[in-house]
Amino acid sequence: MNMQIKRIYVDLPDVAVMVTLGETTIQRMVREDEFPKPRQLSGRRVAWLLREIEDWAENRPISDLLPPPNTGRRKEKINAARIQDAGQAA
């Protein structure tokens, strides 16, 4: 019996990969109330609710601008496996 457990919480490195922003950018946006705040899981551990990250992403405005041709190219191969792992765990 192979039981798949739905992921509820996501840590900062995985959030950064999911929304294609840097960890520092996410931390700044949290401080400026532009990104969901993490939840306290224990005395020294925080993580984001997956559904809050998904809601934030869905509610971003649609851009009229196209990204530059080289956006994300360098990190694409590095992050591809992590994105796939994050999606499978969700």
Rosetta blueprint (number, residue, H / E / L):
1 M L
2 N L
3 M L
4 Q L
5 I L
6 K L
7 R L
8 I L
9 Y E
10 V E
11 D L
12 L H
13 P H
14 D H
15 V H
16 A H
17 V H
18 M H
19 V H
20 T L
21 L L
22 G L
23 E H
24 T H
25 T H
26 I H
27 Q H
28 R H
29 M H
30 V H
31 R H
32 E L
33 D L
34 E L
35 F L
36 P L
37 K L
38 P L
39 R E
40 Q E
41 L E
42 S E
43 G L
44 R L
45 R E
46 V E
47 A E
48 W E
49 L E
50 L H
51 R H
52 E H
53 I H
54 E H
55 D H
56 W H
57 A H
58 E H
59 N L
60 R L
61 P L
62 I L
63 S L
64 D L
65 L L
66 L L
67 P L
68 P L
69 P L
70 N L
71 T L
72 G L
73 R H
74 R H
75 K H
76 E H
77 K H
78 I H
79 N H
80 A H
81 A H
82 R H
83 I H
84 Q H
85 D H
86 A H
87 G H
88 Q H
89 A H
90 A L
